[in-house]
Amino acid sequence: MMMAFSKESQTAAAMLLVVVLLLAAEAAAADEKACMSSIVSLMPCLPYTENKAPEPSAPCCRNLAQVVQSQPICLCAVLDGEASQWMGIPVNVSRALALPPACSVQTPPTSECNCT
């Protein structure tokens, strides 16, 4: 059985959808702003994650430990590709996942990220 909705109901639903989408976009922008400094602090890790260095540098490991302590959720942005979009720098996820053990830094499980 199909229900017929009035034009006013359809308009209200469309407006609600637009508001929800705008709020989601705003939340994503807030996440980007909140995590940007943490992601930038991991720039010393690029030689390792780009496979140009056999081991991460001391500044890389220090900064990684600091991000894990202060904003661990920002590491999800690296794993799900958001940080690559923000920064315009591709991230080798396999090498990024190898970074915490290489630095002897304990991170939360990747299952806490909502990425695939």
C-alpha positions in Angstrom: 0.0 0.0 0.0 1.5 3.3 -1.1 0.9 6.4 1.0 0.4 9.7 -0.7 2.1 12.7 0.9 0.9 16.2 0.5 3.1 18.7 -1.3 3.7 20.5 2.0 5.0 17.2 3.6 7.3 16.6 0.6 8.7 20.1 0.8 9.2 19.8 4.6 11.0 16.5 4.1 13.2 17.9 1.4 14.1 20.9 3.6 14.9 18.6 6.5 17.2 16.5 4.2 19.0 19.7 3.1 19.5 20.8 6.8 20.8 17.3 7.7 23.2 17.4 4.8 24.4 20.9 5.7 25.0 19.8 9.3 26.9 16.7 8.2 29.1 18.9 6.0 29.7 21.3 8.8 30.6 18.5 11.2 33.1 17.2 8.6 34.6 20.6 8.3 34.9 20.9 12.1 36.6 17.5 12.2 39.1 18.7 9.5 39.9 21.9 11.5 40.2 20.0 14.8 42.5 17.4 13.3 44.5 19.5 10.9 47.3 20.5 13.4 47.6 16.8 14.6 47.9 15.6 11.0 50.4 18.3 10.2 52.5 17.3 13.2 52.9 13.9 11.6 54.7 15.3 8.5 58.1 14.0 9.9 56.6 10.5 9.4 56.2 11.0 5.6 59.6 9.6 4.7 58.7 6.4 6.5 55.1 6.1 5.2 56.3 6.9 1.7 58.8 4.0 2.0 61.7 6.4 1.6 63.2 5.7 5.1 63.6 2.2 6.7 62.5 3.5 10.1 60.6 6.5 11.4 62.5 9.4 12.8 62.5 10.4 16.4 60.4 13.5 15.8 57.9 11.4 13.9 57.6 8.9 16.8 57.3 11.7 19.4 54.6 13.5 17.4 52.7 10.2 16.9 52.8 9.5 20.6 51.5 13.0 21.3 48.6 12.6 18.7 47.7 9.3 20.3 47.6 10.9 23.7 45.7 14.1 22.7 43.6 13.3 19.6 43.7 9.6 18.7 40.5 9.9 16.6 42.5 12.0 14.2 44.5 8.9 13.3 41.3 7.6 11.7 41.5 10.5 9.2 44.8 9.0 8.0 43.4 5.5 7.7 40.2 6.4 5.9 41.8 8.8 3.4 40.4 12.0 4.7 43.8 13.4 5.6 45.0 12.7 2.1 42.2 14.8 0.8 42.8 17.6 3.2 46.5 17.7 2.6 46.6 16.6 -1.0 49.3 14.0 -0.1 48.6 10.3 -0.7 49.0 8.0 2.3 50.3 4.5 2.1 47.9 2.9 4.6 50.0 -0.3 5.0 53.0 1.8 6.0 50.8 4.1 8.2 49.6 1.0 10.0 53.2 -0.2 10.5 54.2 3.2 12.1 52.9 2.6 15.6 54.8 -0.7 16.2 57.9 0.8 14.5 57.7 3.7 17.0 56.7 1.5 19.9 53.6 3.5 20.4 50.4 1.8 21.5 47.4 3.1 19.6 43.7 2.3 20.0 42.4 -0.5 17.8 41.6 0.4 14.2 38.2 -1.0 14.8 37.4 2.2 16.7 37.6 4.0 13.3 34.5 4.0 11.1 36.5 3.4 8.0 36.5 0.4 5.6 
